[in-house]
Amino acid sequence: METIPLLLWQLWWVWLAAAIGLAIFEMVVPGFIFLGFAIGAAVVALLVLLPLNLGLPTLLAIFGVLSLIAWIGLRRVFRSADDQTRIIHEDINK
């Protein structure tokens, strides 16, 4: 019986390491951009733990969709209350 070699993207801990790395990078460069990617990678790590035998294109599609959903959710939760920018018409140095 021939065994199928396990590829790097089929390991759950690789996706989890990517999620942790992206979360750490979010702390260095704040803005809730990389946190959505970290959440997507963490959920994909959980999916890889299940015996589903998903291919790389499927995992990348799931990662992209989940990252986008997480980014939109974080944007709605952590947006400013008034969500308006202040426009200054006069120079304060005059």
SEFIZA-3560 file (N, C-alpha, C; in Angstrom, 3 decimals):
REM SEFIZA-3560
<numar><xx>0.851</xx><yy>-1.175</yy><zz>0.000</zz><atom>N</atom></numar>
<numar><xx>0.000</xx><yy>0.000</yy><zz>0.000</zz><atom>CA</atom></numar>
<numar><xx>0.894</xx><yy>1.234</yy><zz>0.000</zz><atom>C</atom></numar>
<numar><xx>0.651</xx><yy>2.129</yy><zz>-0.934</zz><atom>N</atom></numar>
<numar><xx>1.461</xx><yy>3.329</yy><zz>-1.075</zz><atom>CA</atom></numar>
<numar><xx>0.841</xx><yy>4.471</yy><zz>-0.268</zz><atom>C</atom></numar>
<numar><xx>1.676</xx><yy>5.172</yy><zz>0.464</zz><atom>N</atom></numar>
<numar><xx>1.190</xx><yy>6.305</yy><zz>1.251</zz><atom>CA</atom></numar>
<numar><xx>1.372</xx><yy>7.588</yy><zz>0.456</zz><atom>C</atom></numar>
<numar><xx>0.448</xx><yy>8.495</yy><zz>0.622</zz><atom>N</atom></numar>
<numar><xx>0.502</xx><yy>9.793</yy><zz>-0.050</zz><atom>CA</atom></numar>
<numar><xx>1.361</xx><yy>10.726</yy><zz>0.806</zz><atom>C</atom></numar>
<numar><xx>2.368</xx><yy>11.363</yy><zz>0.205</zz><atom>N</atom></numar>
<numar><xx>3.208</xx><yy>12.263</yy><zz>1.011</zz><atom>CA</atom></numar>
<numar><xx>2.411</xx><yy>13.472</yy><zz>1.491</zz><atom>C</atom></numar>
<numar><xx>2.669</xx><yy>13.878</yy><zz>2.703</zz><atom>N</atom></numar>
<numar><xx>1.982</xx><yy>15.007</yy><zz>3.308</zz><atom>CA</atom></numar>
<numar><xx>2.701</xx><yy>16.293</yy><zz>2.905</zz><atom>C</atom></numar>
<numar><xx>1.985</xx><yy>17.176</yy><zz>2.263</zz><atom>N</atom></numar>
<numar><xx>2.563</xx><yy>18.427</yy><zz>1.806</zz><atom>CA</atom></numar>
<numar><xx>2.513</xx><yy>19.470</yy><zz>2.914</zz><atom>C</atom></numar>
<numar><xx>3.320</xx><yy>20.501</yy><zz>2.775</zz><atom>N</atom></numar>
<numar><xx>3.461</xx><yy>21.512</yy><zz>3.825</zz><atom>CA</atom></numar>
<numar><xx>2.153</xx><yy>22.235</yy><zz>4.110</zz><atom>C</atom></numar>
<numar><xx>1.373</xx><yy>22.534</yy><zz>3.069</zz><atom>N</atom></numar>
<numar><xx>0.127</xx><yy>23.265</yy><zz>3.288</zz><atom>CA</atom></numar>
<numar><xx>-0.977</xx><yy>22.381</yy><zz>3.847</zz><atom>C</atom></numar>
<numar><xx>-0.733</xx><yy>21.089</yy><zz>3.983</zz><atom>N</atom></numar>
<numar><xx>-1.706</xx><yy>20.180</yy><zz>4.581</zz><atom>CA</atom></numar>
<numar><xx>-1.486</xx><yy>20.003</yy><zz>6.078</zz><atom>C</atom></numar>
<numar><xx>-0.487</xx><yy>20.674</yy><zz>6.627</zz><atom>N</atom></numar>
<numar><xx>-0.203</xx><yy>20.572</yy><zz>8.058</zz><atom>CA</atom></numar>
<numar><xx>-0.907</xx><yy>21.709</yy><zz>8.790</zz><atom>C</atom></numar>
<numar><xx>-1.644</xx><yy>21.358</yy><zz>9.835</zz><atom>N</atom></numar>
<numar><xx>-2.411</xx><yy>22.365</yy><zz>10.545</zz><atom>CA</atom></numar>
<numar><xx>-1.518</xx><yy>23.371</yy><zz>11.254</zz><atom>C</atom></numar>
<numar><xx>-0.362</xx><yy>22.923</yy><zz>11.739</zz><atom>N</atom></numar>
<numar><xx>0.490</xx><yy>23.819</yy><zz>12.507</zz><atom>CA</atom></numar>
<numar><xx>1.168</xx><yy>24.867</yy><zz>11.615</zz><atom>C</atom></numar>
<numar><xx>1.277</xx><yy>24.596</yy><zz>10.315</zz><atom>N</atom></numar>
<numar><xx>1.817</xx><yy>25.603</yy><zz>9.397</zz><atom>CA</atom></numar>
<numar><xx>0.833</xx><yy>26.761</yy><zz>9.276</zz><atom>C</atom></numar>
<numar><xx>-0.441</xx><yy>26.454</yy><zz>9.144</zz><atom>N</atom></numar>
<numar><xx>-1.463</xx><yy>27.496</yy><zz>9.076</zz><atom>CA</atom></numar>
<numar><xx>-1.555</xx><yy>28.242</yy><zz>10.398</zz><atom>C</atom></numar>
<numar><xx>-1.421</xx><yy>27.523</yy><zz>11.515</zz><atom>N</atom></numar>
<numar><xx>-1.467</xx><yy>28.181</yy><zz>12.820</zz><atom>CA</atom></numar>
<numar><xx>-0.253</xx><yy>29.079</yy><zz>13.034</zz><atom>C</atom></numar>
<numar><xx>0.919</xx><yy>28.636</yy><zz>12.584</zz><atom>N</atom></numar>
<numar><xx>2.117</xx><yy>29.472</yy><zz>12.677</zz><atom>CA</atom></numar>
<numar><xx>1.964</xx><yy>30.728</yy><zz>11.825</zz><atom>C</atom></numar>
<numar><xx>1.351</xx><yy>30.581</yy><zz>10.654</zz><atom>N</atom></numar>
<numar><xx>1.085</xx><yy>31.756</yy><zz>9.814</zz><atom>CA</atom></numar>
<numar><xx>0.112</xx><yy>32.705</yy><zz>10.503</zz><atom>C</atom></numar>
<numar><xx>-0.893</xx><yy>32.151</yy><zz>11.169</zz><atom>N</atom></numar>
<numar><xx>-1.858</xx><yy>32.989</yy><zz>11.890</zz><atom>CA</atom></numar>
<numar><xx>-1.181</xx><yy>33.744</yy><zz>13.029</zz><atom>C</atom></numar>
<numar><xx>-0.330</xx><yy>33.071</yy><zz>13.769</zz><atom>N</atom></numar>
<numar><xx>0.373</xx><yy>33.729</yy><zz>14.875</zz><atom>CA</atom></numar>
<numar><xx>1.332</xx><yy>34.786</yy><zz>14.337</zz><atom>C</atom></numar>
<numar><xx>2.025</xx><yy>34.468</yy><zz>13.243</zz><atom>N</atom></numar>
<numar><xx>2.932</xx><yy>35.443</yy><zz>12.638</zz><atom>CA</atom></numar>
<numar><xx>2.193</xx><yy>36.679</yy><zz>12.144</zz><atom>C</atom></numar>
<numar><xx>1.040</xx><yy>36.489</yy><zz>11.518</zz><atom>N</atom></numar>
<numar><xx>0.246</xx><yy>37.622</yy><zz>11.062</zz><atom>CA</atom></numar>
<numar><xx>-0.307</xx><yy>38.431</yy><zz>12.227</zz><atom>C</atom></numar>
<numar><xx>-0.684</xx><yy>37.769</yy><zz>13.317</zz><atom>N</atom></numar>
<numar><xx>-1.170</xx><yy>38.492</yy><zz>14.497</zz><atom>CA</atom></numar>
<numar><xx>-0.050</xx><yy>39.316</yy><zz>15.127</zz><atom>C</atom></numar>
<numar><xx>1.149</xx><yy>38.766</yy><zz>15.166</zz><atom>N</atom></numar>
<numar><xx>2.287</xx><yy>39.526</yy><zz>15.694</zz><atom>CA</atom></numar>
<numar><xx>2.602</xx><yy>40.704</yy><zz>14.779</zz><atom>C</atom></numar>
<numar><xx>2.538</xx><yy>40.482</yy><zz>13.468</zz><atom>N</atom></numar>
<numar><xx>2.779</xx><yy>41.570</yy><zz>12.518</zz><atom>CA</atom></numar>
<numar><xx>1.726</xx><yy>42.658</yy><zz>12.655</zz><atom>C</atom></numar>
<numar><xx>0.503</xx><yy>42.291</yy><zz>13.029</zz><atom>N</atom></numar>
<numar><xx>-0.557</xx><yy>43.274</yy><zz>13.264</zz><atom>CA</atom></numar>
<numar><xx>-0.214</xx><yy>44.165</yy><zz>14.453</zz><atom>C</atom></numar>
<numar><xx>0.461</xx><yy>43.623</yy><zz>15.439</zz><atom>N</atom></numar>
<numar><xx>0.867</xx><yy>44.441</yy><zz>16.585</zz><atom>CA</atom></numar>
<numar><xx>1.930</xx><yy>45.464</yy><zz>16.197</zz><atom>C</atom></numar>
<numar><xx>2.769</xx><yy>45.102</yy><zz>15.238</zz><atom>N</atom></numar>
<numar><xx>3.814</xx><yy>46.015</yy><zz>14.784</zz><atom>CA</atom></numar>
<numar><xx>3.228</xx><yy>47.076</yy><zz>13.856</zz><atom>C</atom></numar>
<numar><xx>2.330</xx><yy>46.672</yy><zz>12.969</zz><atom>N</atom></numar>
<numar><xx>1.711</xx><yy>47.576</yy><zz>12.008</zz><atom>CA</atom></numar>
<numar><xx>0.203</xx><yy>47.564</yy><zz>12.266</zz><atom>C</atom></numar>
<numar><xx>-0.293</xx><yy>48.365</yy><zz>13.218</zz><atom>N</atom></numar>
<numar><xx>-1.717</xx><yy>48.306</yy><zz>13.562</zz><atom>CA</atom></numar>
<numar><xx>-2.598</xx><yy>48.872</yy><zz>12.450</zz><atom>C</atom></numar>
<numar><xx>-3.818</xx><yy>48.407</yy><zz>12.431</zz><atom>N</atom></numar>
<numar><xx>-4.772</xx><yy>48.894</yy><zz>11.451</zz><atom>CA</atom></numar>
<numar><xx>-5.843</xx><yy>47.872</yy><zz>11.125</zz><atom>C</atom></numar>
<numar><xx>-5.845</xx><yy>46.745</yy><zz>11.790</zz><atom>N</atom></numar>
<numar><xx>-6.803</xx><yy>45.651</yy><zz>11.611</zz><atom>CA</atom></numar>
<numar><xx>-6.778</xx><yy>45.096</yy><zz>10.197</zz><atom>C</atom></numar>
<numar><xx>-5.650</xx><yy>45.201</yy><zz>9.508</zz><atom>N</atom></numar>
<numar><xx>-5.524</xx><yy>44.619</yy><zz>8.169</zz><atom>CA</atom></numar>
<numar><xx>-5.056</xx><yy>43.176</yy><zz>8.282</zz><atom>C</atom></numar>
<numar><xx>-3.958</xx><yy>42.969</yy><zz>8.994</zz><atom>N</atom></numar>
<numar><xx>-3.377</xx><yy>41.633</yy><zz>9.090</zz><atom>CA</atom></numar>
<numar><xx>-4.110</xx><yy>40.762</yy><zz>10.093</zz><atom>C</atom></numar>
<numar><xx>-4.899</xx><yy>41.360</yy><zz>10.976</zz><atom>N</atom></numar>
<numar><xx>-5.662</xx><yy>40.565</yy><zz>11.935</zz><atom>CA</atom></numar>
<numar><xx>-6.749</xx><yy>39.754</yy><zz>11.228</zz><atom>C</atom></numar>
<numar><xx>-7.332</xx><yy>40.300</yy><zz>10.181</zz><atom>N</atom></numar>
<numar><xx>-8.303</xx><yy>39.535</yy><zz>9.386</zz><atom>CA</atom></numar>
<numar><xx>-7.655</xx><yy>38.334</yy><zz>8.719</zz><atom>C</atom></numar>
<numar><xx>-6.430</xx><yy>38.541</yy><zz>8.196</zz><atom>N</atom></numar>
<numar><xx>-5.696</xx><yy>37.422</yy><zz>7.604</zz><atom>CA</atom></numar>
<numar><xx>-5.345</xx><yy>36.382</yy><zz>8.671</zz><atom>C</atom></numar>
<numar><xx>-4.998</xx><yy>36.844</yy><zz>9.879</zz><atom>N</atom></numar>
<numar><xx>-4.661</xx><yy>35.919</yy><zz>10.966</zz><atom>CA</atom></numar>
<numar><xx>-5.871</xx><yy>35.078</yy><zz>11.361</zz><atom>C</atom></numar>
<numar><xx>-7.028</xx><yy>35.699</yy><zz>11.410</zz><atom>N</atom></numar>
<numar><xx>-8.247</xx><yy>34.957</yy><zz>11.748</zz><atom>CA</atom></numar>
<numar><xx>-8.559</xx><yy>33.936</yy><zz>10.657</zz><atom>C</atom></numar>
<numar><xx>-8.407</xx><yy>34.332</yy><zz>9.405</zz><atom>N</atom></numar>
<numar><xx>-8.636</xx><yy>33.405</yy><zz>8.290</zz><atom>CA</atom></numar>
<numar><xx>-7.692</xx><yy>32.219</yy><zz>8.344</zz><atom>C</atom></numar>
<numar><xx>-6.412</xx><yy>32.467</yy><zz>8.638</zz><atom>N</atom></numar>
<numar><xx>-5.432</xx><yy>31.382</yy><zz>8.719</zz><atom>CA</atom></numar>
<numar><xx>-5.729</xx><yy>30.463</yy><zz>9.902</zz><atom>C</atom></numar>
<numar><xx>-6.186</xx><yy>31.023</yy><zz>11.018</zz><atom>N</atom></numar>
<numar><xx>-6.504</xx><yy>30.196</yy><zz>12.185</zz><atom>CA</atom></numar>
<numar><xx>-7.692</xx><yy>29.280</yy><zz>11.902</zz><atom>C</atom></numar>
<numar><xx>-8.692</xx><yy>29.790</yy><zz>11.198</zz><atom>N</atom></numar>
<numar><xx>-9.854</xx><yy>28.951</yy><zz>10.873</zz><atom>CA</atom></numar>
<numar><xx>-9.462</xx><yy>27.868</yy><zz>9.869</zz><atom>C</atom></numar>
<numar><xx>-8.599</xx><yy>28.200</yy><zz>8.916</zz><atom>N</atom></numar>
<numar><xx>-8.121</xx><yy>27.190</yy><zz>7.966</zz><atom>CA</atom></numar>
<numar><xx>-7.307</xx><yy>26.126</yy><zz>8.705</zz><atom>C</atom></numar>
<numar><xx>-6.551</xx><yy>26.525</yy><zz>9.724</zz><atom>N</atom></numar>
<numar><xx>-5.815</xx><yy>25.535</yy><zz>10.533</zz><atom>CA</atom></numar>
<numar><xx>-6.782</xx><yy>24.553</yy><zz>11.186</zz><atom>C</atom></numar>
<numar><xx>-7.906</xx><yy>25.060</yy><zz>11.663</zz><atom>N</atom></numar>
<numar><xx>-8.913</xx><yy>24.167</yy><zz>12.241</zz><atom>CA</atom></numar>
<numar><xx>-9.530</xx><yy>23.256</yy><zz>11.176</zz><atom>C</atom></numar>
<numar><xx>-9.729</xx><yy>23.773</yy><zz>9.961</zz><atom>N</atom></numar>
<numar><xx>-10.281</xx><yy>22.948</yy><zz>8.883</zz><atom>CA</atom></numar>
<numar><xx>-9.311</xx><yy>21.857</yy><zz>8.450</zz><atom>C</atom></numar>
<numar><xx>-8.012</xx><yy>22.165</yy><zz>8.470</zz><atom>N</atom></numar>
<numar><xx>-7.016</xx><yy>21.166</yy><zz>8.077</zz><atom>CA</atom></numar>
<numar><xx>-6.949</xx><yy>20.042</yy><zz>9.110</zz><atom>C</atom></numar>
<numar><xx>-7.280</xx><yy>20.358</yy><zz>10.356</zz><atom>N</atom></numar>
<numar><xx>-7.315</xx><yy>19.314</yy><zz>11.391</zz><atom>CA</atom></numar>
<numar><xx>-8.386</xx><yy>18.258</yy><zz>11.102</zz><atom>C</atom></numar>
<numar><xx>-9.471</xx><yy>18.673</yy><zz>10.452</zz><atom>N</atom></numar>
<numar><xx>-10.531</xx><yy>17.729</yy><zz>10.118</zz><atom>CA</atom></numar>
<numar><xx>-10.086</xx><yy>16.856</yy><zz>8.948</zz><atom>C</atom></numar>
<numar><xx>-10.520</xx><yy>15.622</yy><zz>8.911</zz><atom>N</atom></numar>
<numar><xx>-10.099</xx><yy>14.737</yy><zz>7.807</zz><atom>CA</atom></numar>
<numar><xx>-10.909</xx><yy>14.989</yy><zz>6.529</zz><atom>C</atom></numar>
<numar><xx>-10.744</xx><yy>16.174</yy><zz>5.914</zz><atom>N</atom></numar>
<numar><xx>-11.527</xx><yy>16.534</yy><zz>4.733</zz><atom>CA</atom></numar>
<numar><xx>-10.780</xx><yy>16.353</yy><zz>3.421</zz><atom>C</atom></numar>
<numar><xx>-9.443</xx><yy>16.322</yy><zz>3.445</zz><atom>N</atom></numar>
<numar><xx>-8.608</xx><yy>16.166</yy><zz>2.257</zz><atom>CA</atom></numar>
<numar><xx>-8.894</xx><yy>17.252</yy><zz>1.220</zz><atom>C</atom></numar>
<numar><xx>-8.731</xx><yy>18.514</yy><zz>1.639</zz><atom>N</atom></numar>
<numar><xx>-8.943</xx><yy>19.652</yy><zz>0.752</zz><atom>CA</atom></numar>
<numar><xx>-7.657</xx><yy>19.990</yy><zz>0.025</zz><atom>C</atom></numar>
<numar><xx>-7.780</xx><yy>20.393</yy><zz>-1.216</zz><atom>N</atom></numar>
<numar><xx>-6.615</xx><yy>20.759</yy><zz>-2.010</zz><atom>CA</atom></numar>
<numar><xx>-6.166</xx><yy>22.184</yy><zz>-1.724</zz><atom>C</atom></numar>
<numar><xx>-5.002</xx><yy>22.535</yy><zz>-2.256</zz><atom>N</atom></numar>
<numar><xx>-4.448</xx><yy>23.869</yy><zz>-2.036</zz><atom>CA</atom></numar>
<numar><xx>-5.339</xx><yy>24.970</yy><zz>-2.593</zz><atom>C</atom></numar>
<numar><xx>-5.868</xx><yy>24.869</yy><zz>-3.813</zz><atom>N</atom></numar>
<numar><xx>-6.741</xx><yy>25.944</yy><zz>-4.296</zz><atom>CA</atom></numar>
<numar><xx>-7.981</xx><yy>26.142</yy><zz>-3.423</zz><atom>C</atom></numar>
<numar><xx>-8.539</xx><yy>25.048</yy><zz>-2.932</zz><atom>N</atom></numar>
<numar><xx>-9.709</xx><yy>25.144</yy><zz>-2.052</zz><atom>CA</atom></numar>
<numar><xx>-9.344</xx><yy>25.810</yy><zz>-0.743</zz><atom>C</atom></numar>
<numar><xx>-8.216</xx><yy>25.428</yy><zz>-0.158</zz><atom>N</atom></numar>
<numar><xx>-7.792</xx><yy>26.036</yy><zz>1.102</zz><atom>CA</atom></numar>
<numar><xx>-7.492</xx><yy>27.523</yy><zz>0.932</zz><atom>C</atom></numar>
<numar><xx>-6.867</xx><yy>27.889</yy><zz>-0.181</zz><atom>N</atom></numar>
<numar><xx>-6.581</xx><yy>29.302</yy><zz>-0.415</zz><atom>CA</atom></numar>
<numar><xx>-7.860</xx><yy>30.107</yy><zz>-0.635</zz><atom>C</atom></numar>
<numar><xx>-8.842</xx><yy>29.517</yy><zz>-1.307</zz><atom>N</atom></numar>
<numar><xx>-10.124</xx><yy>30.199</yy><zz>-1.499</zz><atom>CA</atom></numar>
<numar><xx>-10.843</xx><yy>30.389</yy><zz>-0.169</zz><atom>C</atom></numar>
<numar><xx>-10.846</xx><yy>29.348</yy><zz>0.655</zz><atom>N</atom></numar>
<numar><xx>-11.460</xx><yy>29.450</yy><zz>1.982</zz><atom>CA</atom></numar>
<numar><xx>-10.730</xx><yy>30.491</yy><zz>2.816</zz><atom>C</atom></numar>
<numar><xx>-9.398</xx><yy>30.489</yy><zz>2.759</zz><atom>N</atom></numar>
<numar><xx>-8.596</xx><yy>31.469</yy><zz>3.489</zz><atom>CA</atom></numar>
<numar><xx>-8.935</xx><yy>32.888</yy><zz>3.042</zz><atom>C</atom></numar>
<numar><xx>-9.049</xx><yy>33.109</yy><zz>1.754</zz><atom>N</atom></numar>
<numar><xx>-9.363</xx><yy>34.440</yy><zz>1.247</zz><atom>CA</atom></numar>
<numar><xx>-10.741</xx><yy>34.917</yy><zz>1.656</zz><atom>C</atom></numar>
<numar><xx>-11.727</xx><yy>34.051</yy><zz>1.536</zz><atom>N</atom></numar>
<numar><xx>-13.098</xx><yy>34.430</yy><zz>1.891</zz><atom>CA</atom></numar>
<numar><xx>-13.219</xx><yy>34.687</yy><zz>3.391</zz><atom>C</atom></numar>
<numar><xx>-12.646</xx><yy>33.804</yy><zz>4.207</zz><atom>N</atom></numar>
<numar><xx>-12.718</xx><yy>33.988</yy><zz>5.654</zz><atom>CA</atom></numar>
<numar><xx>-11.947</xx><yy>35.226</yy><zz>6.116</zz><atom>C</atom></numar>
<numar><xx>-10.832</xx><yy>35.516</yy><zz>5.469</zz><atom>N</atom></numar>
<numar><xx>-10.072</xx><yy>36.715</yy><zz>5.809</zz><atom>CA</atom></numar>
<numar><xx>-10.861</xx><yy>37.972</yy><zz>5.486</zz><atom>C</atom></numar>
<numar><xx>-11.529</xx><yy>37.977</yy><zz>4.343</zz><atom>N</atom></numar>
<numar><xx>-12.349</xx><yy>39.126</yy><zz>3.968</zz><atom>CA</atom></numar>
<numar><xx>-13.510</xx><yy>39.315</yy><zz>4.931</zz><atom>C</atom></numar>
<numar><xx>-14.176</xx><yy>38.234</yy><zz>5.294</zz><atom>N</atom></numar>
<numar><xx>-15.290</xx><yy>38.316</yy><zz>6.248</zz><atom>CA</atom></numar>
<numar><xx>-14.797</xx><yy>38.808</yy><zz>7.606</zz><atom>C</atom></numar>
<numar><xx>-13.645</xx><yy>38.299</yy><zz>8.055</zz><atom>N</atom></numar>
<numar><xx>-13.094</xx><yy>38.731</yy><zz>9.339</zz><atom>CA</atom></numar>
<numar><xx>-12.699</xx><yy>40.200</yy><zz>9.283</zz><atom>C</atom></numar>
<numar><xx>-12.115</xx><yy>40.648</yy><zz>8.161</zz><atom>N</atom></numar>
<numar><xx>-11.715</xx><yy>42.050</yy><zz>8.038</zz><atom>CA</atom></numar>
<numar><xx>-12.932</xx><yy>42.964</yy><zz>8.054</zz><atom>C</atom></numar>
<numar><xx>-13.993</xx><yy>42.585</yy><zz>7.352</zz><atom>N</atom></numar>
<numar><xx>-15.217</xx><yy>43.394</yy><zz>7.345</zz><atom>CA</atom></numar>
<numar><xx>-15.830</xx><yy>43.428</yy><zz>8.742</zz><atom>C</atom></numar>
<numar><xx>-15.847</xx><yy>42.285</yy><zz>9.425</zz><atom>N</atom></numar>
<numar><xx>-16.380</xx><yy>42.250</yy><zz>10.791</zz><atom>CA</atom></numar>
<numar><xx>-15.569</xx><yy>43.104</yy><zz>11.753</zz><atom>C</atom></numar>
<numar><xx>-14.248</xx><yy>43.031</yy><zz>11.670</zz><atom>N</atom></numar>
<numar><xx>-13.409</xx><yy>43.864</yy><zz>12.534</zz><atom>CA</atom></numar>
<numar><xx>-13.587</xx><yy>45.342</yy><zz>12.221</zz><atom>C</atom></numar>
<numar><xx>-13.746</xx><yy>45.654</yy><zz>10.960</zz><atom>N</atom></numar>
<numar><xx>-13.944</xx><yy>47.052</yy><zz>10.551</zz><atom>CA</atom></numar>
<numar><xx>-15.240</xx><yy>47.609</yy><zz>11.124</zz><atom>C</atom></numar>
<numar><xx>-16.283</xx><yy>46.792</yy><zz>11.137</zz><atom>N</atom></numar>
<numar><xx>-17.561</xx><yy>47.249</yy><zz>11.697</zz><atom>CA</atom></numar>
<numar><xx>-17.511</xx><yy>47.374</yy><zz>13.218</zz><atom>C</atom></numar>
<numar><xx>-16.825</xx><yy>46.453</yy><zz>13.863</zz><atom>N</atom></numar>
<numar><xx>-16.775</xx><yy>46.466</yy><zz>15.327</zz><atom>CA</atom></numar>
<numar><xx>-15.900</xx><yy>47.600</yy><zz>15.857</zz><atom>C</atom></numar>
<numar><xx>-14.752</xx><yy>47.833</yy><zz>15.216</zz><atom>N</atom></numar>
<numar><xx>-13.784</xx><yy>48.776</yy><zz>15.752</zz><atom>CA</atom></numar>
<numar><xx>-13.736</xx><yy>50.117</yy><zz>15.023</zz><atom>C</atom></numar>
<numar><xx>-14.741</xx><yy>50.446</yy><zz>14.245</zz><atom>N</atom></numar>
<numar><xx>-14.742</xx><yy>51.756</yy><zz>13.586</zz><atom>CA</atom></numar>
<numar><xx>-15.052</xx><yy>52.846</yy><zz>14.610</zz><atom>C</atom></numar>
<numar><xx>-14.678</xx><yy>54.065</yy><zz>14.259</zz><atom>N</atom></numar>
<numar><xx>-14.932</xx><yy>55.163</yy><zz>15.191</zz><atom>CA</atom></numar>
<numar><xx>-16.426</xx><yy>55.459</yy><zz>15.238</zz><atom>C</atom></numar>
<numar><xx>-16.851</xx><yy>56.083</yy><zz>16.326</zz><atom>N</atom></numar>
<numar><xx>-18.278</xx><yy>56.273</yy><zz>16.564</zz><atom>CA</atom></numar>
<numar><xx>-18.926</xx><yy>57.172</yy><zz>15.506</zz><atom>C</atom></numar>
<numar><xx>-18.293</xx><yy>58.289</yy><zz>15.176</zz><atom>N</atom></numar>
<numar><xx>-18.903</xx><yy>59.187</yy><zz>14.203</zz><atom>CA</atom></numar>
<numar><xx>-18.480</xx><yy>58.855</yy><zz>12.775</zz><atom>C</atom></numar>
<numar><xx>-17.317</xx><yy>58.219</yy><zz>12.611</zz><atom>N</atom></numar>
<numar><xx>-16.800</xx><yy>57.772</yy><zz>11.321</zz><atom>CA</atom></numar>
<numar><xx>-16.743</xx><yy>58.900</yy><zz>10.289</zz><atom>C</atom></numar>
<numar><xx>-16.398</xx><yy>60.107</yy><zz>10.778</zz><atom>N</atom></numar>
<numar><xx>-16.265</xx><yy>61.252</yy><zz>9.897</zz><atom>CA</atom></numar>
<numar><xx>-14.886</xx><yy>61.853</yy><zz>10.089</zz><atom>C</atom></numar>
<numar><xx>-14.359</xx><yy>62.406</yy><zz>9.020</zz><atom>N</atom></numar>
<numar><xx>-13.068</xx><yy>63.082</yy><zz>9.125</zz><atom>CA</atom></numar>
<numar><xx>-13.286</xx><yy>64.566</yy><zz>9.338</zz><atom>C</atom></numar>
<numar><xx>-12.334</xx><yy>65.180</yy><zz>9.973</zz><atom>N</atom></numar>
<numar><xx>-12.416</xx><yy>66.604</yy><zz>10.248</zz><atom>CA</atom></numar>
<numar><xx>-11.707</xx><yy>67.348</yy><zz>9.127</zz><atom>C</atom></numar>
<numar><xx>-12.409</xx><yy>68.295</yy><zz>8.541</zz><atom>N</atom></numar>
<numar><xx>-11.848</xx><yy>69.091</yy><zz>7.455</zz><atom>CA</atom></numar>
<numar><xx>-11.556</xx><yy>70.486</yy><zz>7.994</zz><atom>C</atom></numar>
<numar><xx>-10.311</xx><yy>70.905</yy><zz>7.866</zz><atom>N</atom></numar>
<numar><xx>-9.899</xx><yy>72.221</yy><zz>8.343</zz><atom>CA</atom></numar>
<numar><xx>-9.788</xx><yy>73.140</yy><zz>7.144</zz><atom>C</atom></numar>
<numar><xx>-10.503</xx><yy>74.262</yy><zz>7.196</zz><atom>N</atom></numar>
<numar><xx>-10.519</xx><yy>75.193</yy><zz>6.064</zz><atom>CA</atom></numar>
<numar><xx>-9.536</xx><yy>76.350</yy><zz>6.244</zz><atom>C</atom></numar>
<numar><xx>-9.144</xx><yy>76.598</yy><zz>7.469</zz><atom>N</atom></numar>
<numar><xx>-8.244</xx><yy>77.718</yy><zz>7.727</zz><atom>CA</atom></numar>
<numar><xx>-6.933</xx><yy>77.207</yy><zz>8.290</zz><atom>C</atom></numar>
<numar><xx>-5.858</xx><yy>77.906</yy><zz>7.960</zz><atom>N</atom></numar>
<numar><xx>-4.552</xx><yy>77.576</yy><zz>8.465</zz><atom>CA</atom></numar>
<numar><xx>-4.407</xx><yy>78.144</yy><zz>9.866</zz><atom>C</atom></numar>
<numar><xx>-3.946</xx><yy>77.369</yy><zz>10.821</zz><atom>N</atom></numar>
<numar><xx>-3.838</xx><yy>77.861</yy><zz>12.195</zz><atom>CA</atom></numar>
<numar><xx>-2.666</xx><yy>78.812</yy><zz>12.371</zz><atom>C</atom></numar>
<numar><xx>-1.792</xx><yy>78.889</yy><zz>11.386</zz><atom>N</atom></numar>
<numar><xx>-0.617</xx><yy>79.750</yy><zz>11.503</zz><atom>CA</atom></numar>
<numar><xx>-0.880</xx><yy>81.160</yy><zz>10.990</zz><atom>C</atom></numar>
<numar><xx>-2.063</xx><yy>81.473</yy><zz>10.506</zz><atom>N</atom></numar>
<numar><xx>-2.367</xx><yy>82.817</yy><zz>10.010</zz><atom>CA</atom></numar>
<numar><xx>-2.758</xx><yy>83.746</yy><zz>11.115</zz><atom>C</atom></numar>
//
